[in-house]
């Protein structure tokens, strides 16, 4: 468990960047279908980063001179349903910060804030700051923008406690993927494999860091349906990550054969994606441009597809024309931390360096990160190959690249719908470390584990 001193040090570092009091809210649990049946409460990530405990309805007020936490006092009537809660005095000792009753909250004039993600929390905050608060709003101005920039500067490079949490998330994520491979066999449904993977996470006292993707339709990038059947000859794409008790995320994708053996076409295309991922990981180092890491993977993908005969023409020309995006339409990865897409609640402000904007080029328009990498950053590296009808059967989407695809070769590779290989990579002082390296991803490693 992360010590209170770590959170005190984070608050102290943030205070150095503040010129006025700032408000960070924990948020509220949301009703699932009626008020007493709620979704599990998950505090706002900025609050977790600075306080470390998910206290529903709590507010951190932090300024140049210090910080105070406002929280709900324990309600004896609620103890019947939820068990006893610590007193505010006990909470203060536990967290190493002054804690006052939420009813005593008085904001000292204009404050800076980070918009919460849900409308209920935003409305609650509006009443106390006397100005509109846009739930999930990423268009920030003035003091709010300055607070966001200060938080980004603090959270971009992970401290030692954060790295320890990310390692723990990676460890449990590895258990989940091993469980998924063992549970895979023809004739079961996707939900059976999902259940095995999530059970491994729950057994460790954790939860998933996002909605699990476990599907034989890997061409649907964020497919969260799990009602399909696994058949011999299918590839199963599993994008599943663990979230630690402190809220830190793992995010890993593996793609493996349902029958335990890949066909020749599956093996060939899988190897192309794996080589693209290995090349991209090798490009992760301090000072490297993440956009160039993406381009490294795209180049390797184009080279591999040309070797297989899927793409026809000069490799460099095809790369420059955006041919990789026909089969790899998303970005190479994103920041990873307390959020699986870390700080994406702030829009591109966190992912893009000041002065940079999203490209309109195919394959780069969905790039979530465009910064030079620094030690302490954690990113995902996740190239893929997808046979997406929305792209490949649309003359408008293909444009002048339609003639670059050999349809006869593509048809011979039709038993591959989608392949993605994703790892969590920490930027170090001298290069990088793959936090999820223990999860099998070579073809022999996975074939040895599937159905075992």
C-alpha positions in Angstrom: 0.0 0.0 0.0 1.3 3.4 -0.9 2.3 5.5 2.2 0.7 8.8 3.1 4.0 10.5 2.6 3.9 9.8 -1.1 0.6 11.7 -1.5 1.8 14.5 0.7 4.9 14.9 -1.5 2.7 15.0 -4.6 0.5 17.7 -3.1 3.6 19.6 -2.1 4.9 19.5 -5.6 1.6 20.6 -7.0 1.4 23.5 -4.5 4.6 25.0 -6.0 2.8 25.5 -9.3 -0.4 27.0 -7.9 -1.2 30.7 -7.6 -4.8 30.3 -6.3 -6.8 27.7 -4.4 -7.8 24.7 -6.5 -10.5 22.2 -6.1 -10.2 18.4 -6.9 -13.4 16.3 -6.3 -13.7 12.6 -5.7 -17.1 12.4 -7.4 -20.2 10.3 -6.6 -21.3 6.7 -7.4 -23.9 6.5 -10.2 -27.2 4.7 -9.9 -27.3 1.6 -12.1 -31.1 1.5 -12.4 -32.3 2.9 -9.0 -30.5 4.8 -6.3 -29.8 1.8 -4.0 -28.4 -0.3 -6.9 -25.3 1.6 -7.9 -22.3 1.1 -10.1 -19.1 0.4 -8.1 -17.7 3.8 -7.0 -14.4 4.8 -8.6 -13.0 8.1 -7.5 -11.7 10.7 -10.1 -8.1 9.9 -10.9 -6.7 13.3 -10.1 -8.2 12.9 -6.6 -6.7 9.4 -6.2 -3.3 10.7 -7.3 -3.3 13.4 -4.6 -5.2 11.6 -1.8 -5.0 7.9 -2.4 -8.3 6.8 -0.9 -11.6 6.7 -2.9 -13.9 8.8 -0.6 -17.2 9.3 -2.3 -18.3 13.0 -2.2 -15.0 14.2 -0.8 -13.3 17.4 -2.0 -9.6 18.3 -1.8 -8.9 22.1 -1.6 -5.3 22.8 -2.3 -3.5 26.1 -2.6 -0.1 27.7 -2.4 -0.2 27.5 1.4 -1.5 24.0 2.0 -4.2 21.5 1.5 -7.4 20.5 3.4 -9.7 17.5 2.7 -13.4 17.8 3.2 -15.3 14.5 3.6 -18.6 13.2 4.8 -18.6 12.3 8.6 -19.6 8.7 9.3 -23.4 8.2 9.4 -24.4 5.6 12.1 -27.6 4.7 10.1 -25.5 3.7 7.1 -23.4 1.3 9.2 -26.2 -1.2 9.0 -25.7 -1.5 5.2 -22.1 -0.6 4.6 -20.4 -1.3 7.9 -18.7 1.2 10.2 -16.8 4.1 8.7 -13.7 5.8 10.3 -14.2 9.1 12.0 -12.8 12.2 10.3 -10.1 12.3 13.0 -9.1 8.7 12.2 -9.2 9.5 8.5 -6.9 12.5 9.1 -4.3 10.3 10.8 -4.6 7.6 8.1 -4.1 10.0 5.2 -1.7 12.5 6.8 -3.9 15.6 5.9 -6.3 17.8 7.8 -9.8 16.5 7.3 -12.9 18.6 7.9 -16.7 17.9 7.5 -18.0 18.5 4.0 -20.6 20.9 5.4 -17.8 23.2 6.5 -16.6 23.6 2.9 -16.2 27.3 2.2 -14.2 28.2 -0.9 -12.1 31.3 -0.6 -13.2 33.3 -3.6 -12.4 32.3 -7.2 -10.9 28.8 -7.5 -9.4 26.7 -10.2 -10.9 23.3 -10.9 -10.7 20.2 -13.0 -14.1 19.2 -14.4 -15.4 15.9 -13.1 -16.5 13.3 -15.5 -20.1 12.8 -14.4 -22.9 15.4 -14.5 -24.0 14.9 -10.8 -20.6 15.8 -9.6 -20.4 18.8 -12.0 -23.8 20.1 -10.8 -22.7 19.7 -7.2 -19.6 21.6 -7.9 -21.4 24.4 -9.9 -23.4 25.3 -6.8 -20.3 25.8 -4.8 -18.1 27.7 -7.3 -21.0 29.8 -8.7 -20.1 29.2 -12.3 -20.8 26.6 -15.0 -18.9 23.3 -14.8 -19.0 21.2 -18.0 -18.9 17.5 -17.0 -16.0 15.9 -18.8 -15.1 19.2 -20.4 -11.6 19.3 -21.9 -11.8 22.9 -23.2 -10.2 24.7 -20.3 -9.3 28.4 -19.8 -7.5 30.6 -17.4 -6.8 29.2 -13.9 -8.5 25.9 -14.8 -6.1 25.4 -17.7 -3.1 26.3 -15.5 -4.2 23.7 -12.9 -4.6 21.1 -15.7 -1.1 21.9 -17.0 0.3 21.6 -13.5 -1.4 18.2 -13.0 -0.1 17.0 -16.4 3.4 18.0 -15.5 3.1 16.1 -12.2 1.5 12.9 -13.6 3.4 12.5 -17.0 6.5 11.1 -15.3 5.6 8.5 -12.7 7.3 8.5 -9.3 8.6 5.3 -7.6 5.3 4.6 -5.9 3.4 4.9 -9.2 5.8 2.6 -11.0 5.4 0.0 -8.2 1.6 0.2 -8.7 2.0 -0.3 -12.5 4.2 -3.3 -11.9 1.6 -4.8 -9.7 -1.1 -4.1 -12.3 1.1 -5.8 -14.9 1.7 -8.8 -12.7 -2.0 -9.5 -12.2 -2.7 -8.8 -15.9 -0.2 -11.5 -16.7 -2.1 -14.0 -14.5 -5.3 -13.0 -16.4 -3.9 -13.6 -19.8 -2.4 -17.0 -18.8 -5.8 -18.0 -17.4 -7.5 -16.9 -20.7 -5.2 -19.0 -22.8 -5.7 -22.0 -20.6 -9.5 -21.6 -20.8 -9.6 -21.4 -24.6 -10.9 -24.3 -26.6 -13.3 -24.8 -29.5 -17.0 -25.0 -28.6 -17.0 -22.5 -25.7 -18.3 -19.0 -25.7 -16.2 -15.9 -25.5 -17.7 -15.2 -22.1 -16.1 -18.3 -20.7 -12.6 -17.0 -21.5 -13.6 -13.6 -20.3 -14.8 -15.1 -17.0 -11.5 -17.0 -16.5 -9.5 -13.9 -17.1 -11.5 -11.6 -14.9 -11.6 -14.3 -12.2 -7.8 -14.2 -12.0 -8.0 -10.4 -11.5 -10.7 -10.6 -8.9 -8.9 -13.3 -7.0 -6.1 -10.8 -6.5 -8.5 -8.3 -4.9 -8.5 -6.1 -8.0 -10.9 -5.2 -10.8 -10.6 -4.6 -14.5 -9.2 -1.2 -15.6 -11.7 -1.1 -18.6 -14.4 -3.1 -20.2 -12.7 -6.4 -21.3 -12.5 -7.2 -25.0 -12.5 -10.9 -25.6 -13.7 -11.7 -29.1 -13.2 -13.7 -32.3 -14.1 -10.5 -34.1 -10.9 -8.7 -33.5 -11.6 -6.4 -36.5 -14.1 -4.6 -34.2 -11.5 -2.5 -32.3 -13.5 -2.0 -29.1 -15.8 -5.0 -29.3 -17.3 -5.5 -25.8 -19.7 -8.3 -26.7 -18.9 -11.7 -25.3 -21.7 -13.9 -26.7 -19.9 -15.4 -29.6 -18.8 -19.0 -29.9 -15.2 -20.1 -30.4 -14.6 -22.3 -33.4 -11.5 -24.2 -34.5 -9.7 -22.0 -37.0 -10.6 -18.7 -35.1 -8.2 -16.3 -33.6 -9.3 -15.0 -30.2 -8.3 -11.4 -29.4 -8.2 -10.6 -25.7 -7.6 -7.0 -24.5 -7.8 -7.2 -20.7 -6.1 -5.3 -18.0 -6.1 -5.3 -14.2 -6.6 -2.2 -12.0 -4.9 -2.1 -8.6 -6.7 -1.1 -5.4 -5.0 2.3 -5.8 -6.6 2.7 -9.3 -3.5 2.1 -11.5 -4.0 0.3 -14.8 -2.7 -2.5 -16.8 -3.5 -2.7 -20.5 -2.5 -5.8 -22.5 -3.7 -7.4 -25.7 -2.8 -10.9 -27.0 -4.2 -12.8 -29.9 -4.1 -16.5 -30.0 -5.5 -19.5 -31.9 -8.6 -21.1 -30.5 -7.6 -24.6 -31.6 -4.1 -24.2 -30.2 -2.4 -24.0 -33.6 -2.2 -21.2 -36.1 -2.8 -21.8 -39.8 -0.1 -20.8 -42.2 -1.8 -17.5 -43.1 -2.5 -16.7 -39.4 1.1 -17.4 -38.6 2.4 -15.2 -41.4 0.3 -12.2 -40.5 0.8 -12.6 -36.8 4.6 -12.5 -37.3 4.3 -9.3 -39.3 2.4 -7.6 -36.4 4.9 -9.0 -33.8 7.8 -7.7 -35.8 6.1 -4.3 -36.0 5.6 -4.3 -32.2 9.2 -5.4 -31.5 10.5 -2.6 -33.7 8.3 0.0 -32.0 9.3 -1.1 -28.5 13.0 -0.9 -29.6 12.3 2.7 -30.6 11.0 3.7 -27.1 13.7 5.7 -25.3 14.2 9.1 -23.7 14.0 11.9 -26.3 12.2 9.7 -28.9 9.2 11.1 -30.6 6.1 8.9 -30.0 4.8 9.8 -33.4 8.0 8.4 -34.9 7.5 5.2 -32.8 4.1 4.9 -34.5 5.7 5.4 -37.9 8.3 2.8 -37.1 5.6 0.2 -36.6 3.7 1.4 -39.7 6.8 1.0 -41.8 7.4 -2.5 -40.6 3.8 -3.4 -41.2 3.9 -2.1 -44.8 7.1 -4.0 -45.4 5.6 -7.2 -44.1 2.4 -6.8 -46.1 4.4 -6.2 -49.2 6.4 -9.4 -48.6 3.2 -11.3 -48.3 1.9 -9.8 -51.5 -1.1 -8.1 -49.8 0.3 -4.6 -50.8 1.7 -4.0 -54.2 4.2 -1.2 -55.0 7.2 0.6 -53.6 7.3 0.2 -49.8 8.3 3.8 -49.0 5.8 5.3 -51.4 3.1 3.1 -49.9 4.0 4.1 -46.4 4.0 7.8 -47.3 0.6 7.4 -49.0 -0.8 6.0 -45.7 -1.2 2.4 -46.8 -0.5 1.1 -43.3 -3.8 2.7 -42.1 -5.8 0.4 -44.4 -5.0 -2.4 -42.0 -3.8 -0.5 -38.9 -6.1 2.5 -38.6 -5.4 3.4 -34.9 -2.4 4.9 -33.1 0.4 2.8 -31.8 -0.6 3.5 -28.2 -1.2 5.9 -25.4 -0.1 7.1 -21.9 -0.8 4.6 -19.1 -1.2 5.4 -15.4 -4.2 5.9 -13.2 -6.3 6.0 -16.3 -6.0 3.3 -18.9 -5.7 6.3 -21.4 -4.0 8.4 -18.8 -5.4 11.9 -18.3 -7.5 11.7 -21.4 -10.2 13.4 -19.4 -8.2 16.5 -20.2 -8.5 15.8 -24.0 -5.3 16.2 -26.1 -3.9 18.6 -23.6 -2.0 15.8 -21.8 -1.3 13.6 -24.9 -0.1 16.4 -27.2 2.9 18.6 -26.5 2.1 22.4 -26.4 1.6 23.7 -30.0 0.9 20.3 -31.5 -2.4 19.2 -33.0 -3.9 16.0 -34.4 -2.9 15.1 -37.9 -5.6 14.6 -40.5 -3.5 11.9 -42.2 -4.9 8.3 -42.2 -3.3 6.3 -39.5 -2.2 9.3 -37.5 -5.5 11.1 -36.9 -6.2 8.7 -34.0 -2.8 9.0 -32.4 -3.4 9.7 -28.7 0.1 10.8 -27.8 2.5 13.1 -29.6 5.3 14.0 -27.2 9.0 13.3 -26.8 9.3 10.5 -24.4 10.9 11.0 -21.0 12.1 8.7 -18.2 9.2 7.8 -16.0 6.6 7.9 -18.7 4.6 4.7 -19.3 3.0 4.0 -22.7 1.3 1.1 -24.5 2.7 -0.3 -27.7 -0.1 -2.0 -29.7 0.2 -2.4 -33.4 -2.4 -4.5 -35.2 -3.7 -5.9 -38.5 -7.4 -5.7 -39.0 -9.6 -6.8 -42.0 -12.3 -4.1 -41.6 -15.1 -4.1 -44.2 -15.8 -0.5 -43.3 -12.4 0.4 -44.8 -11.6 -2.3 -47.3 -15.0 -2.4 -49.0 -15.5 1.4 -49.2 -14.1 3.0 -52.3 -14.2 6.4 -50.6 -12.0 5.1 -47.7 -9.6 3.3 -50.0 -9.2 6.3 -52.4 -6.2 5.9 -54.7 -4.9 3.0 -52.6 -7.5 0.6 -53.9 -5.1 -0.5 -56.6 -2.4 -1.2 -54.0 -4.2 -4.2 -52.6 -4.0 -7.6 -54.2 -7.4 -8.9 -53.5 -6.6 -12.5 -54.5 -3.8 -12.6 -51.8 -6.1 -10.9 -49.3 -8.8 -13.6 -49.9 -6.2 -16.3 -49.2 -5.7 -14.7 -45.8 -9.4 -14.5 -44.9 -9.1 -16.6 -41.8 -7.6 -13.5 -40.1 -10.1 -10.9 -38.9 -8.0 -9.1 -36.4 -4.6 -9.3 -34.6 -3.4 -6.9 -31.9 -0.3 -7.3 -29.7 0.0 -4.8 -26.9 2.4 -4.4 -24.0 3.0 -1.8 -21.2 6.3 -0.1 -21.6 8.1 2.1 -19.1 10.6 4.7 -20.4 13.8 4.4 -18.4 16.9 6.6 -18.1 18.7 4.5 -20.8 15.9 3.0 -22.9 12.7 1.2 -21.9 11.4 -1.8 -19.8 8.5 -3.9 -20.9 6.5 -4.3 -17.7 4.3 -7.0 -19.2 7.2 -9.0 -20.8 6.2 -12.2 -18.9 3.0 -12.6 -20.9 3.5 -15.1 -23.8 3.4 -13.5 -27.2 5.5 -15.7 -29.5 3.6 -18.3 -31.4 5.3 -21.3 -29.7 4.8 -19.8 -26.2 1.1 -19.3 -26.8 0.5 -22.6 -28.5 2.1 -24.4 -25.5 -0.3 -22.7 -23.1 -3.7 -22.7 -24.9 -6.1 -25.2 -23.5 -3.5 -26.6 -21.1 
